[in-house]
Amino acid sequence: MRKLLAAGVTAAAVAGIGAVAAPAQAASAVQIYRVYYDSPGPDTRSNASLNGEWVQLYNTGRTARQLKGYKLKDRTGYTYTFGSFVLGGKKTVKVRTGKGRNTSANRYWGRGSYVWNNTGDTAYLRYPNGRAADSCSWGSQGDSKYC
């Protein structure tokens, strides 16, 4: 009788009868808001040009969030890791590719070459534990993408 009952439950689950849906993954409070992947003007690798390439994050909640350990990555694996940084509630921060002095509105990756591909790429935001927080993809059209 147990084998028949177990087989019936398995068959019902496979058929979708009485199956319980998995809970939806909650959206991250900190999300990728916009990616400016094609900096203005020619790609000269000057620091000004590199800093014209950025990813803007937005804290959708009212509560400030500590971003220490959060990672921003591209498809290739280039990774920016936040040090101790608090993003206020309903505030944004841009992660710029080049060098500069970190402020509450701008963080600097410190790279000497571009990260985001003009022909299409994906920006991934990961929690410190490695789980996906958000992502944003684009193709070859335009110079920026609202996510």
LINDA-V918772 format. One line per field, one symbol per residue. ss: DSSP state (H for helix, E for strand, C for the rest). psi: psi as a letter, one per 20 degrees, with the letter a starting at -180 (. if undefined). Layout:
BEGIN
ss = ???
psi = ???
END
This chain:
BEGIN
ss = CHHHHHHHHHHHHHHCCCCCCCCCCCCCCEEEEEEECCCCCCCCCCHHHHHCCEEEEEECCCCCEECCCCEEECCCCCEEECCCCEECCCCEEEEECCCCCCCCCEEECCCCCCCCCCCCEEEEEECCCCCEEEEEEECCCCCEEEC
psi = hggggghgggghghijpjqpqqqqpqqqhpqpgqpninqqaqnijqhgghiiprppqpoiripqppjpiqppqrhhipppppaopporpkrrqpoqhbqappahhpqphkqjrqgpphjpappppqrhjiqpgrrpqrbjpairpp.
END
